[in-house]
Amino acid sequence: MKRLSLFNVVSLTLGFTFLYLPIVLLVIYSFNAGRSVAVWGGWSTKWYGSVFENQQLLDAAWITLKVGVLSASVATILGTMAAIALSRHGRFHGRTLFSAMVYAPLVMPEVITGLSLLLLFVALNIDRGFWTIVLSHITFTMCFVAVVVQSRLSSFDRSIEEAALDLGCTPFMTFFRITLPIILPAVISAWMLAFTLSLDDLVIASFTTGPGATTLPMKIYSDVRLGVKPEINAICSLMVAVVTIAVIIASVLTKHQEVERERAERLAANAP
Amino acid sequence: MAKPLQTQNRRWIVTAIPYLWMVIFFLVPFFIVLKISFSNSEIAQPPYSPVFDLIVDGWDETLDKLASLTTDNYLRLIQDSIYSSSYLSSLWIAGSSTVMMLFIAYPIAYGMARAPKSWRPTLVMMVILPFWTSFLIRVYAWIAILSEEGLLNSALTWLGVIDEPIQILSTNMAVYIGILYSYLPFMVLPLYSNLEKMDDSLIEAAKDLGCTQIGAFWRVTFPLSLPGVIAGCFLVFIPAVGEFVIPDLLGGSDTIMIGKTMWEEFFNNRDWPAASGVAIALLIILMIPIMIFQTNEARQQEAGR
């Protein structure tokens, strides 16, 4: 029987304090009435008020959200296709190159991805702006989608798919009636991952943007360079809140689905 | 046998679409960077020459333009000490923070793996959750803590540890803290997933055979967790080498890292060919660790099967 020693308890406590303290302090100080980031001047929500009056900030948030939803959705479709190709299509011509292209962007420094995409858009003479950010975000997030979906595809029983094919399903129908429902939790969490990666990205968006398309991280970055402002604390706290709620909802949903699936599998196993 | 053949024909579309996408948006851009790294810097739009256009120029002029490609950018990389020192300091900062990270992350992952089974999903979730919040925000949070009138200095002064505020922000120290903080989950998770699978009876056997608790750890647990250690180290080291946001926001003017140098070359000096040269050289440096990492992963997958 494993028991937590004092050493384990201390290292877990210190580790999680280190992980959470900065974010907690950021949120607390977003309610600071004073302008200082270190001196407490009483509770206030005025910085949240000024966030919603700052049109530039709101515009940037709206663009970021649009880029995130669009790119995550396309990346989920492309990434899922890539995952199917890698885990179901066996050996095809150029598979090594394909898997290298899918895995390489995961560890590629963002400055290189950003620069190379920008140079592509310049070479193709494409006007830079909203759509070039979307294209770039699709490209780097679809690789993360492919990895998440592929790990789910490789861990489930392929005989169910084969059974469906034997019973006369077309591969197309098999995917939508058998495979997709099983891998759906992974696809949803892959979408979430792609979405947050897109919301988060500063470097690639800075390279590939053009006039008029400023995303929220770009706006925050240029404000931070001018100095720490309580207003930035407020917008950051709002983003933390949105992500935390989304992650909790997603984990509850996947848990629920897993319980349902296990129940269905048990029923199927007990069926006469 | 008409049907399988037909499905075989349609199946290739599923591969072809993402394949084509990655060729256009990943492979082709890479070759463009390579080409521009051999170009000359110009004050023009686009800020480099030559610009190839086979249709307008015809063969002869294209050949002339080919001849005007230079290796000057690479010569500068070797000769100008700003580049070599930023490569070296990037590798040094990334390498030493990876080692420090191992010392911080191992006890956490070990504690998680020894926690009661019912706690473990929550603990994993708690490690991942900060990772979902914006990288920029997490780095930004440290500015308020580390700055001269920041929370850390106030706390230390209040405790009487220091008399005067010490400068932490805008030093390499702040860059280390930023890297350790931002990449912690990348080290903890591979270590945890390795340690969690470990068979307890091995440790019991070691103890029965006369090992002390600490001896059993160093002789059994640690060697068995090496694949997790390797995976974690590379997941931290590789992105840390090319890091831009952390040295830019937390570091000072004497913090030079290659990602920052490239950014400045591109945005401040508008020297696209030099930036491309820096990028290609960075890729070459990272090629070896990336290949070691992928071999390690492949071996892990083989073993898992």
Interface residues (C-beta under 8 A of the other chain):
Chain A: K2 R3 L4 S5 F7 N8 V9 S11 L12 G15 F16 F18 L19 Y20 P22 I23 L25 L26 Y29 S36 V37 A38 V39 L78 G79 M81 A82 I84 A85 H89 F92 G94 F98 M101 V102 Y103 A104 P105 V107 P109 E110 V111 I112 L115 S116 L117 L119 L120 V122 A123 L135 S136 I138 T139 M142 A146 T170 P171 F172 T196 L199 D200 L202 V203 S206 F207 P217 I220 Y221 V224 R225 V228 I232 N233 C236 M239 V240 V243 T244 V247 S251
Chain B: T7 R10 R11 W12 V14 T15 I17 P18 Y19 W21 M22 V23 I24 F25 F26 L27 V28 P29 F30 I32 V33 I36 P46 I104 A105 P107 I108 Y110 G111 M112 R114 A115 P116 L123 M125 M126 V127 L129 P130 W132 T133 S134 F135 L136 I137 R138 Y140 A141 W142 I143 A144 I145 S147 E149 G150 L151 N153 S154 Y181 L184 V188 D200 F234 L235 I238 P239 V241 G242 E243 F244 V245 L249 G259 M262 W263 F266 F267 W272 A275 S276 A279 L282 L283 L286 I290 F293 Q294
